[in-house]
């Protein structure tokens, strides 16, 4: 399972941040490693540096399943780590549903 992390111009994609995100995703989604070929994490700051809001950091996760259409989710939170955690939980549930549906065929 290959993990790519992308940030917008308002979020510094430091090595430390990318490492934390990869660790979070590997821990949350590691059991899908055989079915998921790639995960893309897109991080953005909705309000940029002009103002902050209660949920202005967004994480969009897209999981590419071998031979199937990608599964994507998004989550907004006050901090990047919280946005990633929320999106990882949503993606875990979405992959469970998608793979269960594919296995019934």
Biopython code that builds the backbone (N, CA, C, O; Angstrom):
import numpy as np
from Bio.PDB.StructureBuilder import StructureBuilder

atoms = [
    (1, "UNK", "N", (0.853, -1.160, 0.000)),
    (1, "UNK", "CA", (0.000, 0.000, 0.000)),
    (1, "UNK", "C", (0.908, 1.235, 0.000)),
    (1, "UNK", "O", (1.648, 1.485, 0.952)),
    (2, "UNK", "N", (0.832, 1.972, -1.060)),
    (2, "UNK", "CA", (1.641, 3.180, -1.221)),
    (2, "UNK", "C", (0.826, 4.383, -0.736)),
    (2, "UNK", "O", (-0.345, 4.524, -1.089)),
    (3, "UNK", "N", (1.444, 5.244, 0.069)),
    (3, "UNK", "CA", (0.748, 6.411, 0.618)),
    (3, "UNK", "C", (1.430, 7.682, 0.122)),
    (3, "UNK", "O", (2.637, 7.860, 0.287)),
    (4, "UNK", "N", (0.642, 8.555, -0.486)),
    (4, "UNK", "CA", (1.121, 9.860, -0.957)),
    (4, "UNK", "C", (0.404, 10.944, -0.173)),
    (4, "UNK", "O", (-0.790, 10.827, 0.100)),
    (5, "UNK", "N", (1.125, 12.002, 0.191)),
    (5, "UNK", "CA", (0.551, 13.115, 0.946)),
    (5, "UNK", "C", (0.766, 14.396, 0.151)),
    (5, "UNK", "O", (1.886, 14.706, -0.255)),
    (6, "UNK", "N", (-0.309, 15.129, -0.066)),
    (6, "UNK", "CA", (-0.265, 16.398, -0.794)),
    (6, "UNK", "C", (-0.831, 17.487, 0.106)),
    (6, "UNK", "O", (-1.812, 17.264, 0.816)),
    (7, "UNK", "N", (-0.209, 18.678, 0.077)),
    (7, "UNK", "CA", (-0.703, 19.797, 0.866)),
    (7, "UNK", "C", (-0.911, 21.003, -0.032)),
    (7, "UNK", "O", (-0.293, 21.119, -1.091)),
    (8, "UNK", "N", (-1.783, 21.894, 0.399)),
    (8, "UNK", "CA", (-1.946, 23.135, -0.348)),
    (8, "UNK", "C", (-0.871, 24.126, 0.117)),
    (8, "UNK", "O", (-0.045, 23.801, 0.969)),
    (9, "UNK", "N", (-0.891, 25.316, -0.444)),
    (9, "UNK", "CA", (0.159, 26.292, -0.151)),
    (9, "UNK", "C", (0.107, 26.817, 1.283)),
    (9, "UNK", "O", (1.058, 27.457, 1.733)),
    (10, "UNK", "N", (-0.969, 26.564, 2.000)),
    (10, "UNK", "CA", (-1.114, 27.077, 3.360)),
    (10, "UNK", "C", (-0.721, 26.080, 4.440)),
    (10, "UNK", "O", (-0.699, 26.429, 5.620)),
    (11, "UNK", "N", (-0.410, 24.849, 4.060)),
    (11, "UNK", "CA", (-0.001, 23.832, 5.020)),
    (11, "UNK", "C", (1.401, 23.365, 4.645)),
    (11, "UNK", "O", (1.634, 22.904, 3.527)),
    (12, "UNK", "N", (2.316, 23.487, 5.575)),
    (12, "UNK", "CA", (3.693, 23.084, 5.342)),
    (12, "UNK", "C", (3.779, 21.560, 5.383)),
    (12, "UNK", "O", (3.540, 20.950, 6.425)),
    (13, "UNK", "N", (4.116, 20.957, 4.268)),
    (13, "UNK", "CA", (4.216, 19.501, 4.181)),
    (13, "UNK", "C", (5.570, 19.008, 4.658)),
    (13, "UNK", "O", (6.334, 18.422, 3.891)),
    (14, "UNK", "N", (5.861, 19.248, 5.928)),
    (14, "UNK", "CA", (7.163, 18.858, 6.483)),
    (14, "UNK", "C", (7.310, 17.342, 6.532)),
    (14, "UNK", "O", (6.331, 16.598, 6.472)),
    (15, "UNK", "N", (8.533, 16.918, 6.641)),
    (15, "UNK", "CA", (8.821, 15.486, 6.744)),
    (15, "UNK", "C", (8.138, 14.893, 7.973)),
    (15, "UNK", "O", (7.628, 13.773, 7.932)),
    (16, "UNK", "N", (8.133, 15.655, 9.063)),
    (16, "UNK", "CA", (7.500, 15.197, 10.301)),
    (16, "UNK", "C", (5.997, 15.014, 10.111)),
    (16, "UNK", "O", (5.442, 13.999, 10.531)),
    (17, "UNK", "N", (5.333, 15.986, 9.481)),
    (17, "UNK", "CA", (3.893, 15.901, 9.237)),
    (17, "UNK", "C", (3.564, 14.707, 8.345)),
    (17, "UNK", "O", (2.650, 13.938, 8.640)),
    (18, "UNK", "N", (4.304, 14.559, 7.268)),
    (18, "UNK", "CA", (4.069, 13.441, 6.342)),
    (18, "UNK", "C", (4.275, 12.107, 7.062)),
    (18, "UNK", "O", (3.514, 11.162, 6.850)),
    (19, "UNK", "N", (5.297, 12.028, 7.909)),
    (19, "UNK", "CA", (5.543, 10.805, 8.678)),
    (19, "UNK", "C", (4.394, 10.478, 9.626)),
    (19, "UNK", "O", (3.984, 9.323, 9.737)),
    (20, "UNK", "N", (3.872, 11.504, 10.313)),
    (20, "UNK", "CA", (2.737, 11.283, 11.221)),
    (20, "UNK", "C", (1.510, 10.810, 10.459)),
    (20, "UNK", "O", (0.793, 9.919, 10.914)),
    (21, "UNK", "N", (1.272, 11.404, 9.307)),
    (21, "UNK", "CA", (0.097, 11.026, 8.511)),
    (21, "UNK", "C", (0.242, 9.598, 8.006)),
    (21, "UNK", "O", (-0.707, 8.817, 8.074)),
    (22, "UNK", "N", (1.412, 9.254, 7.504)),
    (22, "UNK", "CA", (1.632, 7.878, 7.027)),
    (22, "UNK", "C", (1.445, 6.871, 8.162)),
    (22, "UNK", "O", (0.831, 5.822, 7.967)),
    (23, "UNK", "N", (1.971, 7.185, 9.337)),
    (23, "UNK", "CA", (1.822, 6.285, 10.487)),
    (23, "UNK", "C", (0.349, 6.113, 10.851)),
    (23, "UNK", "O", (-0.105, 4.998, 11.107)),
    (24, "UNK", "N", (-0.390, 7.210, 10.873)),
    (24, "UNK", "CA", (-1.825, 7.152, 11.182)),
    (24, "UNK", "C", (-2.559, 6.279, 10.178)),
    (24, "UNK", "O", (-3.365, 5.429, 10.558)),
    (25, "UNK", "N", (-2.283, 6.486, 8.899)),
    (25, "UNK", "CA", (-2.987, 5.729, 7.858)),
    (25, "UNK", "C", (-2.590, 4.261, 7.858)),
    (25, "UNK", "O", (-3.442, 3.393, 7.667)),
    (26, "UNK", "N", (-1.314, 3.970, 8.069)),
    (26, "UNK", "CA", (-0.882, 2.571, 8.130)),
    (26, "UNK", "C", (-1.527, 1.858, 9.312)),
    (26, "UNK", "O", (-1.924, 0.698, 9.206)),
    (27, "UNK", "N", (-1.627, 2.558, 10.434)),
    (27, "UNK", "CA", (-2.246, 1.961, 11.620)),
    (27, "UNK", "C", (-3.745, 1.741, 11.408)),
    (27, "UNK", "O", (-4.269, 0.678, 11.740)),
    (28, "UNK", "N", (-4.429, 2.733, 10.863)),
    (28, "UNK", "CA", (-5.883, 2.642, 10.681)),
    (28, "UNK", "C", (-6.290, 1.720, 9.546)),
    (28, "UNK", "O", (-7.303, 1.028, 9.635)),
    (29, "UNK", "N", (-5.498, 1.711, 8.474)),
    (29, "UNK", "CA", (-5.921, 1.027, 7.247)),
    (29, "UNK", "C", (-5.009, -0.123, 6.849)),
    (29, "UNK", "O", (-5.149, -0.675, 5.758)),
    (30, "UNK", "N", (-4.087, -0.485, 7.711)),
    (30, "UNK", "CA", (-3.127, -1.539, 7.393)),
    (30, "UNK", "C", (-3.759, -2.875, 7.029)),
    (30, "UNK", "O", (-3.202, -3.626, 6.229)),
    (31, "UNK", "N", (-4.900, -3.173, 7.602)),
    (31, "UNK", "CA", (-5.539, -4.463, 7.305)),
    (31, "UNK", "C", (-6.052, -4.549, 5.875)),
    (31, "UNK", "O", (-6.387, -5.634, 5.400)),
    (32, "UNK", "N", (-6.117, -3.405, 5.180)),
    (32, "UNK", "CA", (-6.556, -3.385, 3.784)),
    (32, "UNK", "C", (-5.380, -3.393, 2.806)),
    (32, "UNK", "O", (-5.576, -3.209, 1.605)),
    (33, "UNK", "N", (-4.179, -3.601, 3.303)),
    (33, "UNK", "CA", (-2.969, -3.466, 2.483)),
    (33, "UNK", "C", (-2.983, -4.359, 1.240)),
    (33, "UNK", "O", (-2.418, -3.985, 0.213)),
    (34, "UNK", "N", (-3.607, -5.508, 1.314)),
    (34, "UNK", "CA", (-3.642, -6.402, 0.151)),
    (34, "UNK", "C", (-4.639, -5.942, -0.906)),
    (34, "UNK", "O", (-4.454, -6.229, -2.089)),
    (35, "UNK", "N", (-5.679, -5.244, -0.508)),
    (35, "UNK", "CA", (-6.707, -4.801, -1.457)),
    (35, "UNK", "C", (-6.460, -3.383, -1.979)),
    (35, "UNK", "O", (-6.875, -3.053, -3.090)),
    (36, "UNK", "N", (-5.793, -2.551, -1.191)),
    (36, "UNK", "CA", (-5.583, -1.150, -1.563)),
    (36, "UNK", "C", (-4.169, -0.998, -2.114)),
    (36, "UNK", "O", (-3.189, -1.347, -1.457)),
    (37, "UNK", "N", (-4.086, -0.475, -3.320)),
    (37, "UNK", "CA", (-2.767, -0.291, -3.931)),
    (37, "UNK", "C", (-2.151, 1.053, -3.577)),
    (37, "UNK", "O", (-0.929, 1.178, -3.496)),
    (38, "UNK", "N", (-2.997, 2.062, -3.366)),
    (38, "UNK", "CA", (-2.493, 3.419, -3.144)),
    (38, "UNK", "C", (-3.513, 4.222, -2.340)),
    (38, "UNK", "O", (-4.723, 4.087, -2.523)),
    (39, "UNK", "N", (-2.994, 5.057, -1.450)),
    (39, "UNK", "CA", (-3.829, 6.016, -0.726)),
    (39, "UNK", "C", (-3.235, 7.398, -0.952)),
    (39, "UNK", "O", (-2.032, 7.609, -0.794)),
    (40, "UNK", "N", (-4.094, 8.329, -1.323)),
    (40, "UNK", "CA", (-3.681, 9.717, -1.474)),
    (40, "UNK", "C", (-4.358, 10.531, -0.382)),
    (40, "UNK", "O", (-5.568, 10.434, -0.178)),
    (41, "UNK", "N", (-3.565, 11.335, 0.317)),
    (41, "UNK", "CA", (-4.081, 12.248, 1.337)),
    (41, "UNK", "C", (-3.873, 13.673, 0.833)),
    (41, "UNK", "O", (-2.745, 14.079, 0.554)),
    (42, "UNK", "N", (-4.950, 14.419, 0.718)),
    (42, "UNK", "CA", (-4.898, 15.812, 0.270)),
    (42, "UNK", "C", (-5.305, 16.690, 1.449)),
    (42, "UNK", "O", (-6.435, 16.607, 1.931)),
    (43, "UNK", "N", (-4.376, 17.533, 1.910)),
    (43, "UNK", "CA", (-4.618, 18.392, 3.063)),
    (43, "UNK", "C", (-4.743, 19.835, 2.609)),
    (43, "UNK", "O", (-3.965, 20.309, 1.781)),
    (44, "UNK", "N", (-5.726, 20.528, 3.159)),
    (44, "UNK", "CA", (-5.882, 21.932, 2.803)),
    (44, "UNK", "C", (-6.401, 22.723, 3.993)),
    (44, "UNK", "O", (-7.019, 22.182, 4.910)),
    (45, "UNK", "N", (-6.132, 24.011, 3.946)),
    (45, "UNK", "CA", (-6.616, 24.947, 4.952)),
    (45, "UNK", "C", (-7.680, 25.783, 4.267)),
    (45, "UNK", "O", (-7.367, 26.619, 3.419)),
    (46, "UNK", "N", (-8.917, 25.567, 4.624)),
    (46, "UNK", "CA", (-10.052, 26.203, 3.946)),
    (46, "UNK", "C", (-10.033, 27.722, 4.030)),
    (46, "UNK", "O", (-10.411, 28.404, 3.077)),
    (47, "UNK", "N", (-9.594, 28.255, 5.168)),
    (47, "UNK", "CA", (-9.608, 29.704, 5.359)),
    (47, "UNK", "C", (-8.236, 30.328, 5.200)),
    (47, "UNK", "O", (-8.079, 31.531, 5.409)),
    (48, "UNK", "N", (-7.252, 29.546, 4.840)),
    (48, "UNK", "CA", (-5.857, 29.950, 4.733)),
    (48, "UNK", "C", (-5.408, 30.638, 6.008)),
    (48, "UNK", "O", (-5.911, 30.341, 7.091)),
    (49, "UNK", "N", (-4.477, 31.539, 5.883)),
    (49, "UNK", "CA", (-3.944, 32.190, 7.074)),
    (49, "UNK", "C", (-4.675, 33.493, 7.406)),
    (49, "UNK", "O", (-4.258, 34.217, 8.310)),
    (50, "UNK", "N", (-5.752, 33.798, 6.693)),
    (50, "UNK", "CA", (-6.482, 35.042, 6.907)),
    (50, "UNK", "C", (-7.334, 34.994, 8.178)),
    (50, "UNK", "O", (-7.415, 35.973, 8.919)),
    (51, "UNK", "N", (-7.955, 33.864, 8.414)),
    (51, "UNK", "CA", (-8.739, 33.709, 9.642)),
    (51, "UNK", "C", (-8.837, 32.222, 9.949)),
    (51, "UNK", "O", (-8.659, 31.378, 9.071)),
    (52, "UNK", "N", (-9.114, 31.925, 11.174)),
    (52, "UNK", "CA", (-9.292, 30.515, 11.536)),
    (52, "UNK", "C", (-10.748, 30.303, 11.894)),
    (52, "UNK", "O", (-11.465, 31.233, 12.263)),
    (53, "UNK", "N", (-11.153, 29.079, 11.778)),
    (53, "UNK", "CA", (-12.530, 28.743, 12.097)),
    (53, "UNK", "C", (-12.562, 27.457, 12.881)),
    (53, "UNK", "O", (-11.520, 26.845, 13.115)),
    (54, "UNK", "N", (-13.737, 27.039, 13.288)),
    (54, "UNK", "CA", (-13.846, 25.842, 14.106)),
    (54, "UNK", "C", (-13.452, 24.565, 13.366)),
    (54, "UNK", "O", (-13.036, 23.595, 13.998)),
    (55, "UNK", "N", (-13.576, 24.549, 12.046)),
    (55, "UNK", "CA", (-13.224, 23.344, 11.282)),
    (55, "UNK", "C", (-12.667, 23.770, 9.937)),
    (55, "UNK", "O", (-13.285, 23.544, 8.897)),
    (56, "UNK", "N", (-11.494, 24.387, 9.965)),
    (56, "UNK", "CA", (-10.988, 24.924, 8.708)),
    (56, "UNK", "C", (-9.889, 24.089, 8.053)),
    (56, "UNK", "O", (-9.418, 24.446, 6.973)),
    (57, "UNK", "N", (-9.470, 22.993, 8.675)),
    (57, "UNK", "CA", (-8.500, 22.093, 8.058)),
    (57, "UNK", "C", (-9.269, 20.927, 7.444)),
    (57, "UNK", "O", (-10.144, 20.342, 8.083)),
    (58, "UNK", "N", (-8.932, 20.597, 6.196)),
    (58, "UNK", "CA", (-9.660, 19.526, 5.511)),
    (58, "UNK", "C", (-8.691, 18.452, 5.048)),
    (58, "UNK", "O", (-7.598, 18.749, 4.565)),
    (59, "UNK", "N", (-9.100, 17.221, 5.198)),
    (59, "UNK", "CA", (-8.348, 16.072, 4.704)),
    (59, "UNK", "C", (-9.265, 15.273, 3.789)),
    (59, "UNK", "O", (-10.348, 14.845, 4.187)),
    (60, "UNK", "N", (-8.812, 15.083, 2.565)),
    (60, "UNK", "CA", (-9.514, 14.226, 1.617)),
    (60, "UNK", "C", (-8.618, 13.010, 1.404)),
    (60, "UNK", "O", (-7.450, 13.146, 1.038)),
    (61, "UNK", "N", (-9.171, 11.821, 1.634)),
    (61, "UNK", "CA", (-8.435, 10.581, 1.419)),
    (61, "UNK", "C", (-9.062, 9.820, 0.260)),
    (61, "UNK", "O", (-10.284, 9.702, 0.166)),
    (62, "UNK", "N", (-8.219, 9.312, -0.609)),
    (62, "UNK", "CA", (-8.689, 8.500, -1.730)),
    (62, "UNK", "C", (-7.900, 7.197, -1.720)),
    (62, "UNK", "O", (-6.670, 7.200, -1.774)),
    (63, "UNK", "N", (-8.622, 6.090, -1.652)),
    (63, "UNK", "CA", (-8.008, 4.767, -1.669)),
    (63, "UNK", "C", (-8.276, 4.126, -3.019)),
    (63, "UNK", "O", (-9.415, 4.082, -3.483)),
    (64, "UNK", "N", (-7.229, 3.636, -3.636)),
    (64, "UNK", "CA", (-7.363, 2.967, -4.936)),
    (64, "UNK", "C", (-7.356, 1.460, -4.709)),
    (64, "UNK", "O", (-6.370, 0.879, -4.255)),
    (65, "UNK", "N", (-8.478, 0.855, -5.036)),
    (65, "UNK", "CA", (-8.606, -0.594, -4.928)),
    (65, "UNK", "C", (-8.174, -1.226, -6.236)),
    (65, "UNK", "O", (-8.513, -0.730, -7.311)),
    (66, "UNK", "N", (-7.437, -2.302, -6.155)),
    (66, "UNK", "CA", (-6.966, -2.980, -7.365)),
    (66, "UNK", "C", (-8.149, -3.411, -8.220)),
    (66, "UNK", "O", (-8.980, -4.209, -7.785)),
    (67, "UNK", "N", (-8.226, -2.881, -9.442)),
    (67, "UNK", "CA", (-9.264, -3.275, -10.379)),
    (67, "UNK", "C", (-10.630, -2.667, -10.151)),
    (67, "UNK", "O", (-11.596, -3.092, -10.784)),
    (68, "UNK", "N", (-10.747, -1.686, -9.269)),
    (68, "UNK", "CA", (-12.041, -1.079, -8.964)),
    (68, "UNK", "C", (-11.913, 0.441, -8.897)),
    (68, "UNK", "O", (-10.810, 0.989, -8.894)),
    (69, "UNK", "N", (-13.051, 1.098, -8.846)),
    (69, "UNK", "CA", (-13.029, 2.550, -8.755)),
    (69, "UNK", "C", (-12.530, 2.984, -7.376)),
    (69, "UNK", "O", (-12.726, 2.265, -6.396)),
    (70, "UNK", "N", (-11.892, 4.142, -7.290)),
    (70, "UNK", "CA", (-11.380, 4.621, -6.000)),
    (70, "UNK", "C", (-12.510, 4.939, -5.019)),
    (70, "UNK", "O", (-13.636, 5.244, -5.413)),
    (71, "UNK", "N", (-12.180, 4.859, -3.758)),
    (71, "UNK", "CA", (-13.091, 5.207, -2.675)),
    (71, "UNK", "C", (-12.517, 6.468, -2.029)),
    (71, "UNK", "O", (-11.341, 6.500, -1.667)),
    (72, "UNK", "N", (-13.344, 7.506, -1.884)),
    (72, "UNK", "CA", (-12.819, 8.729, -1.275)),
    (72, "UNK", "C", (-13.750, 9.233, -0.178)),
    (72, "UNK", "O", (-14.964, 9.035, -0.212)),
    (73, "UNK", "N", (-13.127, 9.893, 0.798)),
    (73, "UNK", "CA", (-13.843, 10.489, 1.927)),
    (73, "UNK", "C", (-13.173, 11.810, 2.252)),
    (73, "UNK", "O", (-12.053, 12.080, 1.819)),
    (74, "UNK", "N", (-13.881, 12.636, 3.029)),
    (74, "UNK", "CA", (-13.270, 13.879, 3.498)),
    (74, "UNK", "C", (-13.759, 14.189, 4.898)),
    (74, "UNK", "O", (-14.845, 13.784, 5.311)),
    (75, "UNK", "N", (-12.916, 14.923, 5.617)),
    (75, "UNK", "CA", (-13.257, 15.305, 6.989)),
    (75, "UNK", "C", (-12.637, 16.659, 7.273)),
    (75, "UNK", "O", (-11.503, 16.926, 6.875)),
    (76, "UNK", "N", (-13.378, 17.511, 7.957)),
    (76, "UNK", "CA", (-12.889, 18.824, 8.352)),
    (76, "UNK", "C", (-12.795, 18.885, 9.863)),
    (76, "UNK", "O", (-13.636, 18.330, 10.570)),
    (77, "UNK", "N", (-11.754, 19.569, 10.362)),
    (77, "UNK", "CA", (-11.520, 19.678, 11.799)),
    (77, "UNK", "C", (-10.680, 20.926, 12.071)),
    (77, "UNK", "O", (-10.180, 21.552, 11.136)),
    (78, "UNK", "N", (-10.524, 21.291, 13.343)),
    (78, "UNK", "CA", (-9.734, 22.483, 13.675)),
    (78, "UNK", "C", (-8.224, 22.313, 13.462)),
    (78, "UNK", "O", (-7.507, 23.307, 13.341)),
    (79, "UNK", "N", (-7.735, 21.072, 13.414)),
    (79, "UNK", "CA", (-6.299, 20.814, 13.256)),
    (79, "UNK", "C", (-6.091, 19.718, 12.212)),
    (79, "UNK", "O", (-6.967, 18.882, 11.990)),
    (80, "UNK", "N", (-4.925, 19.737, 11.579)),
    (80, "UNK", "CA", (-4.619, 18.772, 10.521)),
    (80, "UNK", "C", (-4.688, 17.341, 11.042)),
    (80, "UNK", "O", (-5.304, 16.482, 10.412)),
    (81, "UNK", "N", (-4.060, 17.078, 12.188)),
    (81, "UNK", "CA", (-4.061, 15.711, 12.729)),
    (81, "UNK", "C", (-5.472, 15.210, 13.002)),
    (81, "UNK", "O", (-5.775, 14.043, 12.757)),
    (82, "UNK", "N", (-6.335, 16.086, 13.506)),
    (82, "UNK", "CA", (-7.728, 15.693, 13.751)),
    (82, "UNK", "C", (-8.473, 15.437, 12.450)),
    (82, "UNK", "O", (-9.306, 14.533, 12.377)),
    (83, "UNK", "N", (-8.182, 16.217, 11.437)),
    (83, "UNK", "CA", (-8.814, 16.007, 10.136)),
    (83, "UNK", "C", (-8.380, 14.667, 9.540)),
    (83, "UNK", "O", (-9.196, 13.947, 8.965)),
    (84, "UNK", "N", (-7.102, 14.340, 9.677)),
    (84, "UNK", "CA", (-6.596, 13.052, 9.166)),
    (84, "UNK", "C", (-7.210, 11.895, 9.935)),
    (84, "UNK", "O", (-7.636, 10.908, 9.335)),
    (85, "UNK", "N", (-7.261, 12.006, 11.264)),
    (85, "UNK", "CA", (-7.862, 10.942, 12.081)),
    (85, "UNK", "C", (-9.318, 10.708, 11.695)),
    (85, "UNK", "O", (-9.749, 9.566, 11.536)),
    (86, "UNK", "N", (-10.071, 11.791, 11.545)),
    (86, "UNK", "CA", (-11.482, 11.672, 11.174)),
    (86, "UNK", "C", (-11.665, 11.058, 9.808)),
    (86, "UNK", "O", (-12.530, 10.202, 9.620)),
    (87, "UNK", "N", (-10.855, 11.487, 8.845)),
    (87, "UNK", "CA", (-10.952, 10.944, 7.492)),
    (87, "UNK", "C", (-10.525, 9.473, 7.464)),
    (87, "UNK", "O", (-11.111, 8.672, 6.736)),
    (88, "UNK", "N", (-9.513, 9.121, 8.249)),
    (88, "UNK", "CA", (-9.070, 7.718, 8.295)),
    (88, "UNK", "C", (-10.178, 6.811, 8.825)),
    (88, "UNK", "O", (-10.379, 5.710, 8.311)),
    (89, "UNK", "N", (-10.894, 7.268, 9.847)),
    (89, "UNK", "CA", (-12.025, 6.486, 10.370)),
    (89, "UNK", "C", (-13.124, 6.325, 9.338)),
    (89, "UNK", "O", (-13.698, 5.248, 9.184)),
    (90, "UNK", "N", (-13.409, 7.409, 8.634)),
    (90, "UNK", "CA", (-14.433, 7.337, 7.578)),
    (90, "UNK", "C", (-13.999, 6.411, 6.453)),
    (90, "UNK", "O", (-14.808, 5.649, 5.925)),
    (91, "UNK", "N", (-12.715, 6.473, 6.083)),
    (91, "UNK", "CA", (-12.237, 5.618, 4.993)),
    (91, "UNK", "C", (-12.252, 4.153, 5.409)),
    (91, "UNK", "O", (-12.566, 3.280, 4.599)),
    (92, "UNK", "N", (-11.922, 3.885, 6.644)),
    (92, "UNK", "CA", (-11.970, 2.502, 7.139)),
    (92, "UNK", "C", (-13.385, 1.939, 7.009)),
    (92, "UNK", "O", (-13.567, 0.818, 6.535)),
    (93, "UNK", "N", (-14.380, 2.710, 7.428)),
    (93, "UNK", "CA", (-15.771, 2.248, 7.322)),
    (93, "UNK", "C", (-16.194, 2.111, 5.855)),
    (93, "UNK", "O", (-16.890, 1.161, 5.495)),
    (94, "UNK", "N", (-15.778, 3.052, 5.019)),
    (94, "UNK", "CA", (-16.142, 3.001, 3.599)),
    (94, "UNK", "C", (-15.504, 1.785, 2.917)),
    (94, "UNK", "O", (-16.145, 1.135, 2.092)),
    (95, "UNK", "N", (-14.266, 1.479, 3.250)),
    (95, "UNK", "CA", (-13.614, 0.305, 2.662)),
    (95, "UNK", "C", (-14.263, -0.986, 3.148)),
    (95, "UNK", "O", (-14.417, -1.934, 2.379)),
    (96, "UNK", "N", (-14.640, -1.024, 4.415)),
    (96, "UNK", "CA", (-15.360, -2.203, 4.928)),
    (96, "UNK", "C", (-16.629, -2.442, 4.118)),
    (96, "UNK", "O", (-16.892, -3.564, 3.684)),
    (97, "UNK", "N", (-17.412, -1.389, 3.916)),
    (97, "UNK", "CA", (-18.666, -1.525, 3.154)),
    (97, "UNK", "C", (-18.398, -1.911, 1.704)),
    (97, "UNK", "O", (-19.044, -2.808, 1.164)),
    (98, "UNK", "N", (-17.448, -1.232, 1.083)),
    (98, "UNK", "CA", (-17.161, -1.492, -0.326)),
    (98, "UNK", "C", (-16.655, -2.903, -0.549)),
    (98, "UNK", "O", (-17.109, -3.586, -1.467)),
    (99, "UNK", "N", (-15.738, -3.340, 0.262)),
    (99, "UNK", "CA", (-15.175, -4.693, 0.096)),
    (99, "UNK", "C", (-16.208, -5.765, 0.432)),
    (99, "UNK", "O", (-16.214, -6.826, -0.193)),
    (100, "UNK", "N", (-17.072, -5.510, 1.399)),
    (100, "UNK", "CA", (-18.143, -6.466, 1.709)),
    (100, "UNK", "C", (-19.080, -6.595, 0.518)),
    (100, "UNK", "O", (-19.503, -7.698, 0.171)),
    (101, "UNK", "N", (-19.404, -5.473, -0.104)),
    (101, "UNK", "CA", (-20.284, -5.489, -1.279)),
    (101, "UNK", "C", (-19.612, -6.204, -2.445)),
    (101, "UNK", "O", (-20.267, -6.958, -3.165)),
    (102, "UNK", "N", (-18.329, -5.982, -2.640)),
    (102, "UNK", "CA", (-17.621, -6.642, -3.742)),
    (102, "UNK", "C", (-17.488, -8.145, -3.516)),
    (102, "UNK", "O", (-17.507, -8.921, -4.471)),
    (103, "UNK", "N", (-17.352, -8.558, -2.253)),
    (103, "UNK", "CA", (-17.219, -9.979, -1.932)),
    (103, "UNK", "C", (-18.534, -10.728, -2.073)),
    (103, "UNK", "O", (-18.527, -11.951, -2.213)),
    (104, "UNK", "N", (-19.665, -10.027, -2.041)),
    (104, "UNK", "CA", (-20.975, -10.670, -2.220)),
    (104, "UNK", "C", (-21.248, -11.003, -3.668)),
    (104, "UNK", "O", (-22.133, -11.807, -3.957)),
    (105, "UNK", "N", (-20.521, -10.414, -4.571)),
    (105, "UNK", "CA", (-20.768, -10.657, -6.013)),
    (105, "UNK", "C", (-20.378, -12.052, -6.418)),
    (105, "UNK", "O", (-20.519, -12.418, -7.585)),
]
sb = StructureBuilder()
sb.init_structure("model")
sb.init_model(0)
sb.init_chain("A")
sb.init_seg("    ")
for serial, (resi, resn, name, xyz) in enumerate(atoms, 1):
    if name == "N":
        sb.init_residue(resn, " ", resi, " ")
    sb.init_atom(name, np.array(xyz, "f"), 0.0, 1.0, " ", f" {name:<3s}", serial, name[0])
structure = sb.get_structure()
